[in-house]
Amino acid sequence: MRSFRTFYFPDSNELSQAYLEKNQIDLIVTNYTEYITEYAQNIDYLLLKTFPDDYDWEALEAKLNTNFNN
């Protein structure tokens, strides 16, 4: 277990499998389905709506709480 968490906000030009591996990304949060199919085969993810609603924010909070408590 890592003792700290880092959040990354890459733009579409930065995002690649190498970027994910280099930064040890363990959760992808996006509203772009193609990122999930291209990059999230071995990484946990959360797919939000184009305009996140209360359900999306609650799902994100639950996912982060789960990941932070591991």
Beta strands, then each sheet from edge to edge (+ up, - down):
strand 1: 27-30
strand 2: 44-47
sheet 1: 1+ 2+
end
